Amino acid sequence: MYLRINDILWLVTFFIVGAIFGSFFNVCIYRIPRKKSIISPRSYCPMCGHTIPWYDNIPIISYILLKGKCRFCGATIPVRYLIVELLAACLFPINLYIFGIGLELLVVLVLLSLLTIVAFIDIETGLIPNVIVLPGMVLGIGLRSLQGKTMESILGFLTGGMVLYILTALSNVILKKEAMGGGDIKLLAMIGAYMGWFYTLIVLFGASLLGVIFALPLRKRKIVFGPFLAVATLITIIIKHFKLIG
């Protein structure tokens, strides 16, 4: 598809905005599990406690220029910071290109932003914070209501929560072990509020398939499910938009 200069400027702008949001996501990923404010104080090095100056806090660029090291103490900055900023910087313009400016773009970006934060927290701590998923549920139903999809959103919310709850309960009874945590159940319920009941089932199927593929080489090692739900949601959003299923 031919891109005009104006289109390119919009994509570049969304890349920059996405990178800025990615920097904020990193703050959330680090501070929320530690029950710290995501507003204050300013960003600081967790090793030496030195406040990071603005010129060392430019998304993507600062990490590369500093070679992943703190300017003051030389401590290694986790590569996760760069990954999250790059991920958000790419997700924002890609979804702009797919959906264009409008309410659907806002809905998708809100959902993917929440999932990015939750997925990386889950990877690092094995926890899915209520402070993200519970408001995320309400926000999802609210945004879909603005599109006239209140019932679809509520059905998706109920489907996401109840299906995974039932599967987990059956696993507890039959296999005598917990297959999913309560956080995963709430996360899928949140996803359902945005995706609707049918595509929530697609997300669950896709996440389960990805989880099995990833877990096979690890054999009996426990894996976190949140990242697979996030990746499956992104894939399903694309499938839903291009009407590849349903």
Secondary structure, 3 states (H helix, E strand, C coil): CCCCHHHHHHHHHHHHHHHHHHHHHHHHHHHHHHCCCCCCCCCECCCCCCECCHHHCCCCHHHHHCCCECCCCCCECCCHHHHHHHHHHHHHHHHHHHHCCCHHHHHHHHHHHHHHHHHHHHHHHCCCCHHHHHHHHHHHHHHHHHCCCHHHHHHHHHHHHHHHHHHHHHHHHHCCCCCCCHHHHHHHHHHHHHHHHHHHHHHHHHHHHHHHHHHHHHCCCCCCCHHHHHHHHHHHHHHHHCCCCC
